[in-house]
Amino acid sequence: MKSLGPLTTELLRKKFKNNFDLCNFSIEIARNMIANGDQVNLQDTLDMVEARSDEDIEGNAFLG
Protein backbone atom coordinates (compact mmCIF):
# COMPACT_ATOMS: atom_id res chain seq x y z
CA MET A 1 0.00 0.00 0.00
CA LYS A 2 1.28 3.44 -0.89
CA SER A 3 1.92 5.72 2.07
CA LEU A 4 -0.30 8.79 2.30
CA GLY A 5 2.44 10.70 4.09
CA PRO A 6 3.13 11.10 7.77
CA LEU A 7 0.02 10.58 9.86
CA THR A 8 -0.35 11.95 13.32
CA THR A 9 -2.65 10.80 16.04
CA GLU A 10 -4.31 14.22 15.93
CA LEU A 11 -5.38 13.68 12.33
CA LEU A 12 -6.84 10.26 13.07
CA ARG A 13 -8.34 11.19 16.45
CA LYS A 14 -10.55 13.81 14.82
CA LYS A 15 -12.37 11.04 12.95
CA PHE A 16 -13.37 9.06 16.04
CA LYS A 17 -15.48 9.77 19.11
CA ASN A 18 -12.69 8.77 21.48
CA ASN A 19 -9.30 7.07 21.65
CA PHE A 20 -10.84 3.69 22.49
CA ASP A 21 -12.82 3.67 19.25
CA LEU A 22 -9.67 4.57 17.30
CA CYS A 23 -7.69 1.84 19.04
CA ASN A 24 -10.35 -0.84 18.55
CA PHE A 25 -10.75 0.09 14.88
CA SER A 26 -6.95 -0.03 14.38
CA ILE A 27 -6.70 -3.44 16.03
CA GLU A 28 -9.49 -4.79 13.83
CA ILE A 29 -7.76 -3.47 10.69
CA ALA A 30 -4.44 -5.05 11.73
CA ARG A 31 -6.15 -8.38 12.50
CA ASN A 32 -7.77 -8.40 9.06
CA MET A 33 -4.47 -7.61 7.38
CA ILE A 34 -2.75 -10.45 9.26
CA ALA A 35 -5.60 -12.85 8.47
CA ASN A 36 -5.13 -12.01 4.78
CA GLY A 37 -1.50 -13.08 5.08
CA ASP A 38 -0.07 -9.57 4.76
CA GLN A 39 3.02 -8.51 6.63
CA VAL A 40 1.90 -5.70 8.88
CA ASN A 41 3.82 -2.74 10.22
CA LEU A 42 2.57 0.34 12.01
CA GLN A 43 2.71 2.66 9.00
CA ASP A 44 0.73 0.24 6.82
CA THR A 45 -1.86 -0.10 9.59
CA LEU A 46 -2.17 3.68 10.01
CA ASP A 47 -2.50 4.14 6.25
CA MET A 48 -5.27 1.55 6.13
CA VAL A 49 -7.05 3.10 9.14
CA GLU A 50 -6.95 6.47 7.38
CA ALA A 51 -8.37 5.02 4.17
CA ARG A 52 -11.04 2.90 5.84
CA SER A 53 -12.18 5.62 8.23
CA ASP A 54 -13.00 7.79 5.21
CA GLU A 55 -14.85 4.95 3.47
CA ASP A 56 -16.77 3.30 6.31
CA ILE A 57 -18.95 6.12 7.64
CA GLU A 58 -21.72 3.85 8.91
CA GLY A 59 -19.65 2.51 11.80
CA ASN A 60 -20.58 3.49 15.34
CA ALA A 61 -17.03 4.69 16.07
CA PHE A 62 -17.11 7.56 13.60
CA LEU A 63 -17.99 11.20 14.12
CA GLY A 64 -19.55 11.70 10.67
Secondary structure, DSSP 8 states (H G I E B T S, - for coil): ----S---HHHHHTTBSSHHHHHHHHHHHHHHHHHTT----HHHHHHHHHHHHHH-TTSTTB--
